[in-house]
């Protein structure tokens, strides 16, 4: 199964297109849920995040690059592979544009971990730069990964 989402709606915002971004983001959430639920039944589902010059894209962006080929035909081989019976990938967010393909991954910055009794507005304000730091991200693919990430950090802070 293939969901068609958008880099503009998932990874980046597009000015004055909140409904577009919300709907494309919802497709990513649906993709990940169906991938988890469908795995036991041999159902693979991925989200394609294409980058191509279409009539719709021309109405929402001023992007015009004569230096790269934004032909939608350069996305088609990726779409075809993602629905091919030999493709075992599931739950992935795949960007395809200009004869390039790559996976968009979800990561969490290291942030900072406090103890419950020390976690205050002042603590957050004092350590805000750490919260925003993304130099050493941890890849998170599933809720289980996230739960392990936060549990490990919480337990280490309490020691």
URQUIQUI-V342919 format. One record per helix or strand of 2 or more residues. SS is the DSSP state (H for helix, E for strand). FROM is the first residue (numbers start at 1). LEN is the number of residues. If there is no record, write none. Layout:
SS,FROM,LEN ; SS,FROM,LEN
This chain:
E,2,3 ; H,7,4 ; H,18,24 ; E,46,6 ; H,55,6 ; H,73,10 ; E,93,5 ; E,100,5 ; E,107,2 ; H,116,3 ; H,121,6 ; H,128,5 ; E,138,2 ; H,143,16
